[in-house]
Amino acid sequence: MILLAVLLPMIAGLLIIPMKLKNRNVKLTLMMIVLAAVSAACVALAAGGESVCHIWQMTETLSLDLKVDDLSRLFIILVSGGWLLTGLYACIYMKHEENEDRFFAFMLLSEGAMLMVCLAENLTTLYTAYELLTLVSMPLVLHSLSKEAILAALKYLFYSIAGAFLALLGMFFLYKYTSTLSFVPGGTLDMAAAVENQKVLLPVIFVTIIGFATKAGMYPMHGWLPTAHPVAPAPASALLSGLIAKAGVIAVIRVIYYMVGTEYLRNTWVQTTLIILALVTVFMGSMMAYLEKVFKKRLAYSTVSQISYILVGLFMLSGAGVQGALLHVIFHVLSKVCLFLTAGAVIFLTGKTRVDQLTGIAKQMPVTIWCFTFAALTLIGIPPTGGFNSKWYLASAALEGMNGVFQWLIPVVLLISALLTAGYLLPITVQGFFPGKETAEIRRIKEPAPMVIPMIVLAALAVLLGLFSGGITEFTGSVASLLG
């Protein structure tokens, strides 16, 4: 079942282009069957117990293995569900794009690579999957082959490879100072040897985390994200921002909580520096989004900010921080995928790409903008949406578990960022529904069901999981208790 989840989308992706199916309906039906089968496999894996799948023994001590544990359960459900809904949306959106076979091929390949990241049993597998994900997702950015797309794809590639090389450096050292490269809650670091070599090991761990966090868009390795997302097709932007960027989050969790251990990093300059960088990213991303006028680029800067909320929680090195981070993972996936899909629908149906062109857009596309509004409220963190729950846990974790300046600085930065988020998202809703008397008569546009249904599902989940959050709060709390 583990191999089915990972290999099925990869095999389907490899077959799409050589098969050259002329009947578009048949091709799209087969793709949706594959995405649905992968989702079903992931649900089955998440519902079952822990299991390990051995793929390849590289050397006596290095191997590629996949494993289902509590952390991977959460991410494979989010990834497979997000890909399924985005795939349905793309069936309509990609009509106006050339080379859709290539797009669907790399979309499926990216899902397989992302699931491999989620299910990695050890650092070797994680690094391999991380690199593979970069290679197969880059063509999604490159898709239009315009000058801007080519430059953005190269920037994405260079940043990702640079981050991976930093992570590889850490892998060499962790191989020496840990008992195993397999992921074990609490870490596998040989504390006696690590303490003796702290002057070397701490900087190495720091650059390893910075390297893996490149995919998550944390400063100073964030530059690729606001460049790549706006030029990619909307379904690709949704996947990159909502899901693929979480590969960096997964890698950071695995390194800190499953390899190094929190005790070794707590109250060191590494923890302090990482929190500062994450807070800078939160504020900077929010401010850049507030100032940005291009719709998709505004959402891309928003991703820079919002994913660093997750990283702030992880860098607190506490169970409460991990729980807040995991909750924000869930609601960021739901809201940000929805927001990029709504932006794509607006571009697809009206051709409008700038925020200042969206006056009265809700009169033309009411369902789309209602979905945008609920996703925006979630991202801002307004109760009773799920975003409020995650930000509440993050702020509480700082107030109760941090010392010194971070005890108040973290909640203050999160609050300022929430206000900026409201400032760059809610005006779109207000101007969309209340265009003013001087606006010419606005006619409603037919919103295709395959585009609207994924947005409705995502927006509804973002709100309903906030109203009825007991199950996910309990689950994330159980995962956090193992790590914190």
C-alpha positions in Angstrom: 0.0 0.0 0.0 2.9 2.4 0.8 4.5 1.7 -2.6 1.1 2.1 -4.3 0.7 5.6 -2.9 4.1 6.7 -4.0 4.6 4.8 -7.3 1.1 5.0 -8.8 1.2 8.8 -9.5 4.8 8.5 -10.7 4.1 5.7 -13.1 0.9 7.5 -14.4 2.9 10.7 -14.8 5.6 8.9 -16.8 3.0 7.3 -19.1 0.9 10.4 -19.9 3.2 12.0 -22.5 4.1 8.8 -24.5 0.5 7.5 -24.5 -0.6 10.7 -26.4 -4.3 10.2 -25.7 -6.2 12.4 -28.2 -9.5 12.1 -26.4 -9.2 14.8 -23.6 -12.1 13.4 -21.6 -10.6 9.9 -21.5 -7.2 11.4 -20.4 -8.7 13.5 -17.7 -10.9 10.7 -16.4 -7.9 8.4 -16.1 -5.9 11.1 -14.3 -8.7 11.6 -11.8 -9.0 7.9 -11.3 -5.3 7.8 -10.4 -5.6 10.8 -8.0 -8.6 9.2 -6.4 -6.9 5.8 -6.0 -3.8 7.5 -4.4 -6.1 9.4 -2.0 -7.9 6.1 -1.1 -4.5 4.4 -0.5 -3.4 7.3 1.7 -6.6 7.1 3.7 -6.1 3.4 4.2 -2.5 4.0 5.3 -3.5 6.7 7.7 -6.2 4.5 9.2 -3.8 1.6 9.7 -1.0 1.0 12.1 2.7 1.8 11.7 4.4 0.0 8.8 7.7 0.1 7.0 8.5 -0.5 3.4 12.2 -1.2 2.4 13.0 0.0 -1.1 16.7 -0.2 -1.7 19.8 -1.0 0.4 22.4 1.6 -0.9 25.3 0.6 1.4 25.5 -1.4 4.6 24.3 1.6 6.6 22.4 3.7 4.0 19.0 2.6 2.7 15.8 4.0 1.2 12.8 3.1 3.3 9.3 4.4 3.7 7.3 4.4 7.0 3.8 5.3 8.2 3.9 7.1 11.5 1.7 9.7 13.2 3.4 12.6 11.5 3.3 11.1 8.0 -0.4 10.2 8.5 -1.3 13.9 8.8 0.7 15.0 5.8 -0.3 12.2 3.4 -4.0 13.0 3.9 -3.4 16.7 3.3 -1.2 16.0 0.2 -3.4 13.4 -1.4 -6.6 15.4 -0.8 -5.1 18.7 -2.0 -3.8 17.0 -5.2 -7.2 15.4 -5.9 -9.1 18.7 -5.6 -6.5 20.7 -7.5 -6.5 18.0 -10.3 -10.3 18.4 -10.6 -9.9 22.2 -10.9 -7.0 21.8 -13.4 -9.3 19.8 -15.8 -11.0 23.2 -16.6 -8.2 25.6 -16.0 -5.6 23.9 -18.3 -8.0 24.2 -21.3 -6.4 27.6 -22.1 -2.9 26.4 -21.5 -0.6 24.7 -24.1 1.2 21.4 -23.4 -1.3 20.3 -20.7 0.0 16.7 -21.1 3.3 17.8 -19.8 1.7 19.7 -17.0 -0.4 16.8 -15.8 2.6 14.5 -16.1 4.8 16.6 -13.8 1.8 17.2 -11.5 1.5 13.5 -10.9 5.3 13.0 -10.6 5.3 15.8 -8.0 2.6 14.1 -6.0 4.6 10.9 -5.8 7.8 12.7 -4.8 5.9 14.7 -2.2 4.4 11.6 -0.7 7.9 10.1 -0.6 9.0 13.1 1.5 6.0 12.6 3.8 6.7 8.9 4.2 10.5 9.0 4.5 11.7 6.6 7.2 15.2 8.0 7.5 17.3 11.1 6.5 18.7 9.4 3.4 15.3 8.8 2.0 14.1 12.3 3.0 17.1 13.9 1.2 16.6 11.8 -1.9 12.9 12.6 -2.1 13.6 16.3 -1.4 15.9 16.6 -4.3 13.5 14.6 -6.6 10.7 16.9 -5.6 12.7 19.9 -6.8 13.4 18.3 -10.2 9.9 17.2 -10.9 8.1 20.3 -9.6 10.4 22.8 -11.5 8.6 22.1 -14.8 5.3 23.3 -13.2 6.9 26.7 -12.8 8.5 26.5 -16.2 5.3 25.5 -17.9 4.5 28.6 -20.1 8.2 28.8 -21.3 8.0 32.5 -21.3 11.1 34.5 -20.3 9.7 35.2 -16.9 8.8 31.5 -16.3 12.2 30.3 -17.4 14.0 32.8 -15.0 11.6 31.9 -12.2 12.1 28.2 -12.7 15.9 28.6 -12.7 15.7 30.7 -9.5 13.6 28.0 -7.9 16.1 25.4 -9.0 19.1 27.2 -7.8 17.7 28.1 -4.4 16.4 24.5 -3.9 19.7 23.0 -4.9 21.6 25.4 -2.7 19.4 24.5 0.3 19.8 20.8 -0.5 23.6 21.1 -0.4 23.4 22.8 3.0 21.2 19.9 4.1 23.6 17.4 2.7 26.4 18.9 4.8 24.3 18.3 7.9 23.6 14.7 6.8 27.3 13.9 6.7 27.8 15.2 10.3 24.6 13.6 11.6 25.7 10.3 10.2 28.8 10.6 12.4 27.1 11.8 15.6 23.9 9.8 15.6 23.2 6.2 16.4 21.1 5.8 13.3 19.8 8.0 10.4 16.3 6.5 11.0 13.7 8.9 12.5 13.0 8.3 16.1 10.8 10.6 18.2 13.1 12.5 20.6 16.2 12.2 18.4 19.1 9.8 17.9 22.0 12.1 18.7 24.9 10.7 20.7 24.8 13.3 23.4 28.2 12.6 24.8 30.0 13.0 21.5 27.8 15.9 20.5 28.5 18.0 23.6 32.2 17.5 23.1 32.0 18.8 19.5 29.3 21.5 20.1 31.3 24.3 18.4 31.3 22.3 15.1 28.0 20.5 15.4 25.7 23.5 16.3 26.7 25.5 13.2 26.2 22.4 11.0 22.7 21.8 12.4 21.9 25.5 11.9 22.8 25.4 8.2 21.0 22.1 7.8 17.8 23.6 9.0 18.3 26.7 6.9 18.9 24.5 3.9 15.7 22.4 4.4 13.7 25.5 5.2 14.5 26.9 1.8 11.5 25.0 0.4 9.4 26.6 3.1 10.5 30.1 2.0 12.2 31.2 5.2 14.5 34.2 5.1 17.2 34.5 3.8 16.3 31.6 1.4 12.8 32.9 0.5 13.5 34.7 -2.8 12.4 31.9 -5.1 8.8 31.8 -3.8 7.3 35.2 -4.7 9.1 34.9 -8.1 8.0 31.3 -9.0 4.3 31.3 -7.9 2.9 34.2 -10.0 4.3 32.8 -13.3 3.1 29.2 -12.8 -0.4 28.2 -13.8 -2.9 28.6 -10.9 -3.1 24.8 -10.1 0.7 24.7 -9.9 0.8 27.8 -7.7 -1.8 26.1 -5.3 0.3 23.0 -5.1 3.6 24.9 -4.7 2.3 27.2 -2.0 -0.1 25.0 -0.1 1.6 21.7 -0.3 5.1 21.4 -1.9 6.4 24.2 0.4 5.4 21.9 3.3 8.3 19.6 2.3 10.6 22.1 4.0 8.4 22.0 7.1 8.5 18.2 7.2 12.2 18.2 6.8 12.7 20.7 9.6 10.5 18.6 12.0 12.4 15.4 11.1 15.8 17.0 11.7 14.9 18.8 15.0 12.5 16.4 16.6 13.5 13.0 15.2 17.3 13.4 14.7 18.9 16.1 16.9 16.4 16.3 19.8 15.1 19.4 21.5 17.4 19.2 24.5 20.5 19.7 22.5 19.2 22.9 20.8 17.1 24.5 23.6 18.5 27.8 24.8 21.4 27.8 22.3 22.2 30.5 19.8 20.8 28.2 17.1 17.3 28.4 18.6 17.5 32.1 19.2 18.7 32.8 15.6 16.1 30.5 14.0 13.3 32.2 15.9 14.5 35.7 14.9 14.8 34.6 11.2 11.3 33.1 11.3 9.8 36.3 12.9 11.6 38.5 10.4 10.0 36.3 7.6 6.6 36.6 9.2 6.7 40.3 9.3 8.5 40.9 6.0 6.2 38.6 4.1 3.1 40.2 5.5 4.4 43.7 4.7 5.4 42.8 1.1 2.0 41.2 0.5 0.3 44.3 1.8 2.2 46.5 -0.6 1.9 44.1 -3.6 -0.7 44.9 -6.3 -0.5 41.7 -8.5 -3.1 39.3 -7.2 -1.1 36.0 -7.3 2.1 37.7 -6.2 0.3 39.1 -3.1 -0.7 35.5 -2.2 2.8 34.3 -2.8 4.3 36.8 -0.3 1.5 35.8 2.0 2.8 32.2 1.9 6.3 33.4 2.8 4.8 34.9 6.0 2.3 32.2 6.9 4.6 29.2 6.6 7.0 31.0 9.0 4.2 30.9 11.5 4.6 27.2 11.4 8.4 27.5 11.7 8.1 29.8 14.7 6.1 27.2 16.5 8.6 24.5 15.7 11.6 26.6 16.8 10.0 27.0 20.2 11.1 23.4 20.9 8.1 22.6 23.0 5.1 20.3 22.6 2.7 23.3 22.7 4.7 25.0 19.9 4.6 21.8 17.8 0.8 21.4 18.3 0.3 25.0 17.1 2.5 24.5 14.2 0.8 21.3 13.1 -2.6 23.0 13.4 -1.4 25.8 11.3 -0.1 23.4 8.7 -3.7 22.0 8.3 -5.4 25.4 8.0 -2.7 26.9 5.8 -3.1 24.1 3.4 -6.9 24.5 3.2 -6.9 28.3 3.0 -3.9 28.9 0.7 -4.8 26.2 -1.8 -8.3 27.7 -1.9 -7.0 31.3 -2.3 -4.8 30.4 -5.2 -7.6 28.5 -6.9 -9.9 31.5 -6.5 -7.2 33.7 -8.0 -6.8 31.3 -10.9 -10.6 31.3 -11.5 -10.6 35.1 -11.6 -7.7 35.1 -14.1 -9.2 32.3 -16.2 -12.7 33.8 -16.5 -12.0 37.5 -16.5 -8.3 37.9 -17.4 -7.8 40.3 -14.4 -4.5 39.8 -12.7 -4.2 42.9 -10.5 -6.0 43.7 -7.2 -7.0 47.1 -8.4 -8.9 45.5 -11.2 -11.2 43.5 -8.9 -13.8 46.1 -8.1 -17.2 44.4 -8.4 -15.7 41.0 -9.0 -18.0 39.4 -6.4 -21.0 40.5 -8.5 -19.5 38.6 -11.4 -18.3 35.5 -9.5 -20.1 35.4 -6.2 -19.3 31.7 -5.3 -15.6 32.2 -6.0 -15.3 35.3 -3.9 -17.3 33.9 -1.1 -14.9 31.0 -1.0 -12.0 33.5 -1.2 -13.6 35.4 1.8 -13.9 32.3 4.0 -10.3 31.2 3.2 -9.1 34.7 3.9 -10.8 34.8 7.3 -9.1 31.5 8.1 -5.7 32.8 7.1 -6.2 36.0 9.2 -7.3 33.9 12.2 -10.7 35.2 12.8 -12.9 33.0 15.0 -14.6 30.6 14.6 -12.4 29.6 11.6 -9.5 27.1 12.1 -6.9 29.7 11.6 -7.9 31.2 15.0 -7.3 27.9 16.7 -3.8 27.5 15.3 -2.7 31.1 16.1 -4.2 30.8 19.6 -2.0 27.7 20.3 1.1 29.4 18.8 0.6 32.6 20.9 -0.2 30.5 24.1 2.9 28.4 23.5 5.1 31.5 23.5 3.5 33.1 26.5 3.7 29.9 28.6 6.9 28.3 27.3 9.3 31.0 26.2 11.5 33.2 28.3 12.8 36.7 28.0 11.9 38.9 25.0 10.4 36.1 22.9 7.6 35.6 25.5 6.0 38.8 24.3 7.7 39.4 20.9 6.3 36.3 19.3 2.6 37.1 20.1 3.1 40.7 19.1 4.6 39.8 15.7 1.9 37.3 15.1 -0.8 39.9 15.9 0.8 42.6 13.6 1.0 40.0 10.8 -2.6 39.1 11.3 -3.6 42.8 11.0 -1.5 43.1 7.8 -3.1 39.9 6.5 -6.5 41.4 7.0 -5.2 44.6 5.3 -4.2 42.8 2.1 -7.0 40.2 1.8 -10.3 41.8 3.1 -10.2 44.8 0.8 -10.6 42.4 -2.2 -13.8 41.1 -0.6 -15.1 44.6 0.3 -14.4 46.1 -3.1 -15.7 42.9 -4.8 -19.1 43.0 -3.1 -19.5 46.8 -2.8 -18.1 48.3 -6.0 -19.9 51.7 -5.5 -22.6 53.5 -7.5 -20.3 54.7 -10.3 -19.5 51.2 -11.4 -21.1 50.1 -14.7 -23.7 47.3 -14.6 -21.9 44.1 -13.8 -23.0 40.8 -15.4 -22.6 37.5 -13.6 -20.1 35.0 -15.2 -20.9 31.3 -15.2 -18.5 29.6 -12.8 -17.6 26.0 -14.0 -18.5 23.3 -11.4 -15.1 21.5 -11.6 -13.5 24.8 -10.6 -16.0 25.8 -8.0 -16.4 22.4 -6.2 -12.8 22.2 -4.9 -13.0 25.8 -3.7 -16.2 25.2 -1.8 -14.8 22.0 -0.2 -11.6 23.7 0.9 -13.4 26.8 2.3 -16.0 24.7 4.1 -13.3 22.5 5.7 -11.4 25.6 6.8 -14.4 26.9 8.7 -16.0 23.5 9.8 -12.7 22.2 11.2 -12.4 25.3 13.2 -16.0 24.9 14.6 -15.5 21.2 15.3 -11.8 21.1 16.0 -11.8 18.4 18.8 -10.5 15.6 16.7 -7.6 17.4 15.0 -6.7 19.1 18.2 -6.5 15.8 20.0 -4.5 14.2 17.2 -2.0 17.1 16.8 -1.7 17.1 20.6 -0.8 13.4 20.7 1.9 13.9 18.0 3.2 16.9 19.9 3.4 15.1 23.2 5.8 12.5 21.6 8.1 15.2 20.3 8.0 18.0 22.9 
